[in-house]
Amino acid sequence: MPYLDYLLAGALGLALAACCGFRVFVPLLAASLAYRTGYLTPAPGFAWMGSWPAVAALGTATVAEILGYYIPVVDNVLDAITGPASFIAGAVLMTSALPDMPPMVRWGLGILVGGSTAGIIQTGTSLLRAGSTATTAGLGNPVLATLENLLAIVGSVLGLLVPVLVAVLAVGMVLWVLSRLRRWRQRRVARRKAHLAGLRTTPG
């Protein structure tokens, strides 16, 4: 496999894995349809993703997931469930996109790159939803859900068509989420130190 093919395969896997951070099943369905139609060739052991039962199951799960995020309380429950699910889906998509590699290398890249990318982006969206729930009493959650749905669908389609571009955007998003998480942690530590300092200076 030429180096350019490796680059395109890796970018494709990364692009679809990143979309799992918005919706778990949308990119899985997109990959399944691409394998079913012959647009993409899955890695050895992933031919099942292009079967009609897989397409039907993933299609049903996609509709259920998208609708579930418009139901109050259920959306936050889904965030808790889709956290580990997005990691697994990202790892599977990344691994299935690297056909001409030893299995250990493919799975290693799938877990480290695909799974981590999906998990980090999903963590960012979960924190945004928690903030929306706290500040708007959940009224802003449907807007956030719609944006996530669009990003998952459009991102998956573009990931199949222009994987390198989407992969670059995904890396940028991961770096942004990590920077926000770092600042959030620093603020929490600063508030805790300030609180402890106040307790020490309080008389009696």
C-alpha positions as CSV (number, residue, x, y, z in Angstrom):
1,M,0.0,0.0,0.0
2,P,1.6,3.3,-1.0
3,Y,2.2,6.0,1.6
4,L,-0.6,8.2,0.1
5,D,-3.1,5.3,0.5
6,Y,-2.0,4.9,4.1
7,L,-2.6,8.6,4.6
8,L,-6.0,8.5,3.1
9,A,-7.0,5.4,5.0
10,G,-5.8,6.9,8.3
11,A,-7.6,10.2,7.6
12,L,-10.8,8.4,6.7
13,G,-10.7,6.4,9.9
14,L,-9.9,9.5,12.0
15,A,-12.6,11.6,10.3
16,L,-15.3,9.0,11.0
17,A,-14.1,8.3,14.5
18,A,-14.2,12.0,15.3
19,C,-17.9,12.1,14.2
20,C,-18.6,9.4,16.8
21,G,-18.0,12.1,19.4
22,F,-21.2,13.8,18.2
23,R,-23.3,10.7,17.5
24,V,-22.2,7.1,17.9
25,F,-24.2,5.5,15.2
26,V,-24.3,8.0,12.4
27,P,-20.7,7.5,11.3
28,L,-21.1,3.7,11.8
29,L,-24.1,3.8,9.5
30,A,-22.2,5.9,7.0
31,A,-19.3,3.4,7.0
32,S,-21.7,0.5,6.8
33,L,-23.4,1.9,3.7
34,A,-20.0,2.7,2.1
35,Y,-18.9,-0.9,2.6
36,R,-22.3,-2.2,1.4
37,T,-22.2,-0.2,-1.8
38,G,-18.5,-1.0,-2.5
39,Y,-17.4,2.6,-2.1
40,L,-15.0,1.5,0.6
41,T,-13.3,-1.9,1.2
42,P,-13.3,-2.9,4.9
43,A,-10.3,-4.4,6.6
44,P,-10.2,-8.2,7.0
45,G,-12.7,-9.2,9.7
46,F,-15.0,-6.2,9.1
47,A,-16.9,-7.5,6.2
48,W,-19.9,-7.8,8.5
49,M,-20.2,-4.1,8.6
50,G,-21.3,-4.1,5.0
51,S,-24.1,-6.7,5.4
52,W,-27.8,-5.8,5.2
53,P,-28.4,-6.9,8.8
54,A,-25.7,-4.4,10.0
55,V,-27.1,-1.6,7.8
56,A,-30.6,-2.3,9.3
57,A,-29.4,-2.5,12.9
58,L,-27.3,0.6,12.6
59,G,-30.0,2.5,10.8
60,T,-32.5,1.7,13.6
61,A,-29.9,2.6,16.3
62,T,-29.1,5.9,14.5
63,V,-32.8,7.0,14.4
64,A,-33.3,6.1,18.1
65,E,-30.1,7.9,19.2
66,I,-31.0,11.1,17.2
67,L,-34.5,11.2,18.6
68,G,-33.4,10.4,22.1
69,Y,-31.4,13.5,22.4
70,Y,-34.6,15.6,22.0
71,I,-36.1,14.1,25.1
72,P,-35.4,15.9,28.4
73,V,-33.4,13.9,31.0
74,V,-32.9,11.1,28.4
75,D,-30.3,13.2,26.6
76,N,-28.1,13.4,29.7
77,V,-28.6,9.7,30.3
78,L,-27.5,9.0,26.7
79,D,-24.4,11.1,27.3
80,A,-23.4,8.7,30.2
81,I,-24.0,5.7,28.0
82,T,-22.4,7.0,24.8
83,G,-19.2,8.0,26.5
84,P,-17.7,4.5,26.4
85,A,-19.7,3.6,23.3
86,S,-18.2,6.5,21.3
87,F,-14.7,5.3,22.3
88,I,-15.5,1.7,21.1
89,A,-17.1,3.0,17.9
90,G,-14.2,5.3,17.1
91,A,-11.8,2.4,17.6
92,V,-13.8,0.1,15.3
93,L,-14.1,2.7,12.5
94,M,-10.4,3.6,12.6
95,T,-9.4,-0.1,12.6
96,S,-11.8,-1.1,9.8
97,A,-10.4,1.7,7.6
98,L,-6.8,0.3,7.7
99,P,-7.0,-2.8,5.5
100,D,-3.4,-3.4,4.6
101,M,-1.8,-3.6,8.0
102,P,-1.0,-6.3,10.6
103,P,-4.0,-6.7,13.0
104,M,-2.1,-5.6,16.1
105,V,-1.0,-2.4,14.4
106,R,-4.5,-1.7,13.1
107,W,-6.1,-2.3,16.5
108,G,-3.4,-0.3,18.2
109,L,-4.0,2.7,16.0
110,G,-7.7,2.2,16.2
111,I,-7.7,2.3,20.0
112,L,-5.1,5.0,20.5
113,V,-6.1,7.3,17.7
114,G,-9.7,6.5,16.8
115,G,-11.0,5.7,20.2
116,S,-9.3,8.6,21.9
117,T,-10.4,11.1,19.3
118,A,-14.0,10.0,19.6
119,G,-13.8,9.9,23.4
120,I,-12.3,13.4,23.7
121,I,-14.9,15.0,21.4
122,Q,-17.7,13.2,23.2
123,T,-16.4,14.5,26.5
124,G,-16.5,18.0,25.2
125,T,-20.1,17.7,23.9
126,S,-21.2,16.1,27.3
127,L,-19.8,19.0,29.2
128,L,-21.5,21.5,26.9
129,R,-24.8,19.7,27.4
130,A,-24.3,19.7,31.2
131,G,-23.6,23.4,31.1
132,S,-26.7,24.0,28.9
133,T,-28.8,21.9,31.4
134,A,-27.5,24.0,34.3
135,T,-27.8,27.4,32.7
136,T,-31.0,27.0,30.6
137,A,-32.8,24.3,32.6
138,G,-32.5,22.1,29.6
139,L,-34.3,24.5,27.2
140,G,-31.1,25.0,25.2
141,N,-30.4,21.3,24.8
142,P,-32.6,20.7,21.7
143,V,-30.5,23.4,19.9
144,L,-27.3,21.7,21.0
145,A,-28.7,18.3,19.9
146,T,-29.6,19.7,16.4
147,L,-26.1,21.1,16.0
148,E,-24.5,17.8,17.0
149,N,-26.8,15.9,14.6
150,L,-25.8,18.2,11.8
151,L,-22.1,17.9,12.6
152,A,-22.3,14.1,12.8
153,I,-24.2,13.7,9.5
154,V,-22.3,16.4,7.5
155,G,-19.0,15.3,9.1
156,S,-19.6,11.7,8.2
157,V,-20.5,12.5,4.6
158,L,-17.5,14.8,4.1
159,G,-15.3,12.3,5.9
160,L,-16.1,9.8,3.1
161,L,-15.6,12.4,0.4
162,V,-12.7,14.6,1.7
163,P,-11.2,12.6,4.6
164,V,-8.0,14.6,4.9
165,L,-9.9,17.9,5.4
166,V,-12.2,16.5,8.0
167,A,-9.3,14.7,9.7
168,V,-7.4,18.0,10.0
169,L,-10.5,19.7,11.4
170,A,-10.9,16.8,13.9
171,V,-7.4,17.2,15.2
172,G,-8.1,20.9,15.7
173,M,-11.3,20.2,17.5
174,V,-9.5,17.6,19.8
175,L,-6.8,20.2,20.6
176,W,-9.5,22.8,21.4
177,V,-11.4,20.4,23.7
178,L,-8.2,19.5,25.5
179,S,-7.4,23.1,26.0
180,R,-10.9,23.9,27.4
181,L,-10.7,20.9,29.7
182,R,-7.3,22.0,31.0
183,R,-8.6,25.5,31.7
184,W,-11.7,24.1,33.4
185,R,-9.5,21.9,35.6
186,Q,-7.2,24.9,36.4
187,R,-10.3,27.0,37.4
188,R,-11.5,24.2,39.7
189,V,-8.2,23.9,41.4
190,A,-7.9,27.7,41.8
191,R,-11.4,27.8,43.4
192,R,-10.6,24.9,45.7
193,K,-7.4,26.6,46.8
194,A,-9.2,29.9,47.3
195,H,-11.9,28.1,49.4
196,L,-9.3,26.4,51.6
197,A,-7.4,29.7,52.0
198,G,-10.7,31.3,53.2
199,L,-11.3,28.6,55.7
200,R,-7.8,29.0,57.2
201,T,-8.3,32.8,57.6
202,T,-11.8,32.5,59.1
203,P,-11.6,33.1,62.9
204,G,-12.5,30.3,65.4
